[in-house]
């Protein structure tokens, strides 16, 4: 524990991203034995802005569960964060009146608006002199950087400061909700793992795209939408057989008995085809959704969960804000986290003519949602099945990544697009690991 971190009052500026304040408060609570009070300066609601009182209340609620009871938390409103005279008056009347004459005060100015940071900093520095110090949380290297070198900058805090998913959502005044039940949710664990292992085998041999091609063929001939005669199925699906597609047929035969459309010998089970078969499964609609594209996010999630479980992945996140007047819901395919840094992953199986708009929309959404939950430190990944070896797809991948970075003003290091060649489980793990930690 540092001997230089001897201030008793920590001042935090509350903006619309509460996560940095949580990280900073957790660090100083653990590393400054003299800390007695945390001040949360937030903006009040005006005719022009919503204010950040709710964020201050959420920060307080989460911190109280984790810090020592002898550390007090004070919420202090700023009446107009656009005017320096109002900011300094509020700070003088509330903060300066609330601290002891000889107390030391530390300001972390990561949050809040630029005007809040400038005017609070200047006022405290002028009035407290050598009893004042300051720092900010650097979103580029995840360290707390101290002004005037009063203390050595911290190491990468992602290894020390962790946050649970529930606390992260509470910080943002939202709550996980029960989303739509997906196909794999209907299966027993052994059935699910058997199916996912077949997908791993396909990926190791570069055959995952056969799932997309098979579904596309079935969909194009209406196999999943209207009845077909057995002979018609044989003719229409003649290009798929156990000899040419052994990994695909092992995958199709791994489904539970009522959803299986091919037996272990590679023969079509005509009566089990969704919609066209006689034995319509209770899972037919969800199975159709899985084969149409949900298989990709299930595969990516499984690779992360088995190879890097400490990233604590969650799949098919559905959440809603707790605001009474304007509740909002949002979804993310996969979320993972490294300490307090989060990464949203969106998976898209669109390919061919016109796929760019669909993939761009998915990329835009995952960047937006990741940044909403994780702030400037957040990462985002768009997983596609475009093939880099195909000249047309290669250009699409390059343009897609650049367009999304430009249109969302995303740091080039914070967003990547993965392609079919990245789906081998080892390479997929390496790509995600590299995105978090950089190249070795």
ABEGO torsion letter per residue (X at the ends): XBAABABABBBBBBBABAAAAAAAAAAAAAABAABABBBBBBBBBBAABAEAAAAAAAAAAAAAAABBAABBBBBBBBABAABAAAAAAAAAAAAAAABBAABBBBBBAABEBAAAAAAAAAAAAAAAEAABBBBBBBAAAGBBBBBGGABBBBBBAAAABBBBAAAAAAAAGBBBBBBBBBAAAABBAAAAAAAAAAAAAAAAAGAAAAAAAAAAAAAAAGAAABBBBAAAAAAAAAABBAAABAAAAAAAAABBAAABABBAAGBBBAAABBGABABBBAAAAAAAAAAAGAAAAAAAAAAAAAABAAAGBBBGBBBBBABAABBBBBBBABBBBBEABBBBBBBBABBEBGAAAAAAAAAAAAAAAAAAAAEAABBBBBBBABBAABAAAAAAAAAAAAAAAAAAGBBAAABBBBBAAAABAAAAAAAAAAAAAEBX
